[in-house]
Each structure stands twice: as structure tokens, then as C-alpha cells.
Amino acid sequence: MWIPACAGMTKEKMKKSKLGNSDLLITKVGLGTWAIGGPWEFGWGPQDDNDSVKAILESLEAGVNWLDTAPIYGCGHSEEVVGKALKGVSKKPLIFTKCGLVWNEKNERVPCLKAKSILAECDASLKRLGVEVIDLLQMHWPEPEEDFEEGYGAMAKCVKAGKVRYLGVSNYTVEQLQRVMKIHPLTSLQPPYSMFRRDIEKELLPFCKKNNIGVIVYSPLYKGLLTDTFTKEKAASLPADDVRQRGADYKMPNLEINLYTNEKLKQIAKRNKITLAQLAIAWVIRNPEVTAAIAGARKQGQIKETAPAADITLSNDDINEIEEILKNRNRMLK
């Protein structure tokens, strides 16, 4: 069973949580803008900017009060689209972006954590986003590893300069978290987490809880696989430049196992009168160590569906049944 909140949900009703050691109260679901960056080395194929703007504005109407982006998404394009969408918005959402990945003339991803590069990235993001301050600046990847402390130190300078409010990191290990925490207070970690990827549960989540580090998880829908609309036909029709083409879970034989698992999960969703996407997000944020989850959207209707998951509470019976389904998936994949 779940607490009904989808129908007639208002901005005031959406649950919020304090993000780590900050004063930011964020909704349990935020908007992710990876896909709206359009084509690039790790893109999701072609994207219509008008659809992107509509999706961003719809997220605000749904009550979402923060969005997550990055310069590398579309090589600056995602941030530009976000800036365009928010230009006429009087009450802007909290803006979370990243740094540490730049690109060359071929629009190829280039990790760079040198201080000079990080400082330049911050200024470029402010300009593209059209804001005076970034609420949360996150190091995208700790690569190259020998430079991530230098890069984090440069991020701390952005805070001291008044250009950034809080710092976070993404895709870090516990040992790496411990190293940067000595340089400047760490507000959040952004790791991948979903029903189909649970490796953060063992060490990272307990560490973050102990050290008051907020956890914003990405890919709770496993790049769209954990949705009602993902099928064999959908997988076969993915553009050649869609990042999912590189993942084994989106191809046979893993795909067949995943879709079989989806059918079992859909039975729980149907019983609760919710969608599979809502079930997947509700499952992620059921964990008290998770502050919030990022839900991506490429067009109208998508975030309107997933945002209500912020107010869904799954029963213990539901959670236990999901656990058995996921254990069976793991057995089949071996």
C-alpha cells in the first residue's frame, strides 16, 4: 500500500529533505538534464530544444524545486537550454551543476581537474545558466585521480568567491570522500543507484549517513529501462549514438531477463495503482540514507509522471516482494 498523493499534488505537498550539512531543503525528486543536452559522445540521441524547455517548466509546475545538469551534457548545450527555460521564471529552482569534464574540438569528453580549468568552468556555467550563483557545484568524476584534490581545492575557491554555495562530488569511493573532506566541507555525493544497481548500499550509504553527507542518486530508472514503455522494440530502435547501445543490460540476453523482471515488478506497481517508473523511484528513496533522486525528462509528461513518486510510501510487504524479484534477476544473470 502507499499513501495517495499523486492526484491533485501541489508544490506544498511534495516532500522535502535537508541536503547534508547545507540549509537546502530539496524535493525528494529532482529533474535531471543529461538527455536534453542532445547528441555528444555519451548522449541519448537527437533532442528537440522546445521539448526540453517544456519538460523543465513542467517540472516546476509539478513542484520540483531543483534540477541537476552538467557542462559536459551536450558540450554546454544542456546548461544553455536550462538557462533559456528559466529566463522568464520569477522563482527559479535550485541549480546543481558539475565540473571536471571538458571537451575537445571533436566534442569528445576530456577529464581535467587542474585548478585553472575548474575556475574557468565555473564562470562558463554561470554564464550559460544565466545565474549569479550555483547552489551546488559537484565534481563529475575523480579523474584523473592525481588531480582531484587540486580540483576540489579550486571548487572551494569558487565558494569563497561567492560564485557557489555548496560543494558535492559524484562517482566517488569512500576513500576519495575522506580525502576531499579534509579540504572543504562536503555537502553531497551523487552516485548511481537503482533496483538494478545497488553497489552503494554496502559502504557508501552508511559512510554518508555517519558524516552527514547528502546523497542524490542518479539513474533510478536505469536509463529508462525501469519504465512501462521500455520494450524489445524500444531497445532495437535506439539511435546509434544513444549511450544505452553500449550497455549489456539493453541487449539480449540480459535484456530479456530485465524485461521479465519488469513484468514481475509491474504487478506490484499495478496493485498499488502506480507506474513502474514511480515504483522504481519510490523504492530508491525508501532508503533513509538517500536524500533525493534525479529523474530525467526529455518531453512533457515524463516528469509529471515521475515527480509524484516523492510522496509514495511502499509497504514492507511490497519491499520484501521486490527484494525476492531482484534476487531472482541476479540469479538469472549469472
Protein Blocks (a to p, Z undefined) as FASTA:
>chain_A
ZZdfkgopafklpccddehjbfbdcdfbdcdfklmnopafklgbjadfklmmmmmmmmmm
nopabdcddfkgonhmlmmmmmmmmmmpmbacdddddehiacdfkopacddfbfklmmmm
mmmmmmmnopabdfbdcdfbacdfklmmmmmmmmmmmmmnopafbdcdehiafklmmmmm
mmoccfbdcddddfklcklmmmmmmmmmmnopacddehklgnolacfklcfklmmmpcfk
lmklmpmklpcfklmmmmmmmmmmmmmmmmnopafklmmmmmmmmpmkbmbdcdddfbeh
jlmmmmmmmmcccdfklmmmmmmmmmmmmmmmZZ
